[in-house]
């Protein structure tokens, strides 16, 4: 009899708690004093509780994000391994797709349009441009559909939504590693050969800066895509525009007679990082300090602005 009374009382307390929770603002402070005392007697301190789906403070958010690092890694690895699982060639497409793109652009712009005139190694120029540009292009186009594509998981589980963005960038790094290795082999093997140089040691630093910038792009466009879903329809145009505005397939010298276009391209962070890759891998030169400062400013600025916007709208994600 006593046990039955306790269960009835417990159910009553839970019912009152749910009602208070659903009709008042988040947090244990929303509960009435008597009900709070009863609940604390039954379940302990309630001060750490908040309504599910609310945006936590930044410090707590970072802690929760760090706690989900294994979830982020597992999700990224699973997506990278299964992306081409239904294709006959499987993961080989991670290398074949950028190779086919590079071959197409070399054929059209190098042979047919003869854009390569005056360049010592147009093949290396194209390979570096295409392979490294696609890493940032995927971050931008994938960011737009980030929230919508993960909505089922966002609705089903309580976790920092930024974990999905971080997982996307980690997945892209995993999937790009084979292609980057092939890029190095090709620029060494295909005449005119690019011999390994001490400046190649700068590649990992540039790569980290690019990934930092890409993470900022994912957050920014993830926020924008959740706010205005229709923007996804324009991303193919945006991707093509960025490719031409980043000097991926032709040298920037073609715009010397167009100072406005030249200024726009030189301010483009993707062009900046591609140009620095080419300096270190093709020219054997250390990029100027101004280039490093510009790229670092873009990387840090994109990450801070993108993350803050994404975090600020945390409560919107997963809603109808």
HELIX and SHEET records of a PDB file:
HELIX    1   1 UNK A    2  UNK A   23  1                                  22    
HELIX    2   2 UNK A   28  UNK A   30  5                                   3    
HELIX    3   3 UNK A   33  UNK A   43  1                                  11    
HELIX    4   4 UNK A   58  UNK A   67  1                                  10    
HELIX    5   5 UNK A   69  UNK A   82  1                                  14    
HELIX    6   6 UNK A   90  UNK A   92  5                                   3    
HELIX    7   7 UNK A   93  UNK A  105  1                                  13    
HELIX    8   8 UNK A  106  UNK A  112  3                                   7    
HELIX    9   9 UNK A  122  UNK A  144  1                                  23    
HELIX   10  10 UNK A  146  UNK A  149  1                                   4    
HELIX   11  11 UNK A  151  UNK A  156  1                                   6    
HELIX   12  12 UNK A  162  UNK A  189  1                                  28    
HELIX   13  13 UNK A  198  UNK A  202  5                                   5    
HELIX   14  14 UNK A  203  UNK A  227  1                                  25    
HELIX   15  15 UNK A  229  UNK A  234  5                                   6    
HELIX   16  16 UNK A  235  UNK A  245  1                                  11    
HELIX   17  17 UNK A  252  UNK A  255  5                                   4    
HELIX   18  18 UNK A  259  UNK A  267  1                                   9    
HELIX   19  19 UNK A  269  UNK A  278  1                                  10    
HELIX   20  20 UNK A  279  UNK A  283  3                                   5    
HELIX   21  21 UNK A  289  UNK A  312  1                                  24    
HELIX   22  22 UNK A  314  UNK A  316  5                                   3    
END                                                                             
